[in-house]
Amino acid sequence: MNPLSVSVLAALFIFIGGVTVLIMLEMTGRVRDNAGKAGLILAHRILGYLFLSLFVLILLFMIRKVAGFQEELTPRAVIHIVLALTLIPLLLIKVLVVRRLPQLSAKLPLLGITIFVFSFGLTGITAGYYVLHRSNLTYTTLSAHDNDVLDMELGKAVVNKKCAKCHSLERVYRAYKSDDGWAGTVNKMALLDSPNITSFDVKQALNYLVEQQKKRQAKRPAGLENDIGKSLVSRKCSVCHNLDRVFGARKNIKQWTSTVGRMVTTMDDPDFLSEQEKTDIIAFLSRREAIE
């Protein structure tokens, strides 16, 4: 979920909460006839369910994001978590009063206002932060002019700190991409974490990932590509069909590239084959065709 989506969701969450509180105050203060109260009660109930649904969605998003942290939480994140956890018992108490303890209904306006205040604080330190700290991040690539500022240790620190927020570092380090592929991936991830990552961070991370991949490729023993390609074909291609169909096909490198691309699309899993694995499979199959 990107910052814009977070801001929109938070604004909707606060709007519904505010309207719900106003309806509750209207019911307890000015409306005297039962017909008018019945309509307000229905509106209050519908908005209440929407408010709870949005809160659960925000809570799940928070849990998912915090679960990916591999570092000490910032004070802002800690406050956000405390407010979210405080809202849980408050909401449960409100539901309990409405459903089981009607004799305490006079306390509902105060409880509703308290929930709204906590909700406002909860969204203010998240959506408010992104609104007040708009990022001017643009698509960033490496150039020869960046050599003086690029630092491998700094790049490693950026990758370990930023990438680990959303997924495991194993997924990052096992990937094989072209330089343009890494640029696209890093810029996409930077936008998701904007404004917490700068163009300078993108350059450092991009340089580190590209250089690390070059080192991994340099360590591959001569002739290993053939064994790797054969192993990948046996493990990956056999998922959908037997290997006789694969080894019986006669195709050139362009045709194998198209076939492997179609296989990845059919699997509907972006992690089914990395760029390097696709290269190894295509090289093995096309080289095998040339030898035969």
Number of C-alpha atoms within 10 A of each C-alpha: 9 11 19 14 11 18 19 11 18 23 17 15 22 21 14 19 24 18 15 24 23 15 18 20 17 15 21 14 9 9 13 11 9 10 10 11 18 12 12 18 16 11 15 21 13 12 18 18 11 16 19 15 13 18 20 13 13 18 16 12 14 15 12 14 15 16 13 14 17 14 12 8 11 9 9 11 15 12 15 19 17 11 17 20 12 14 19 15 11 16 16 11 15 20 14 13 17 14 10 10 12 12 9 12 14 11 12 20 19 12 17 20 18 15 20 21 14 16 21 20 17 21 22 18 14 17 20 17 15 19 14 9 12 12 16 9 16 11 13 18 18 16 8 6 8 14 10 7 9 19 15 15 12 14 21 18 15 20 23 17 14 22 22 20 19 16 15 14 15 9 11 14 13 12 16 22 18 12 16 13 12 19 22 17 12 23 21 12 16 23 18 16 20 18 18 14 18 18 17 15 21 24 23 24 28 28 23 22 24 18 14 15 17 12 11 12 12 10 8 10 8 8 8 10 17 17 13 15 20 16 15 18 22 15 11 16 17 14 11 10 10 11 15 9 10 14 12 9 12 14 14 14 16 10 13 20 19 11 14 17 14 12 16 17 12 10 13 10 9 9 11 13 20 15 13 15 20 21 16 21 27 24 19 23 23 18 14 14 16 12 6 6
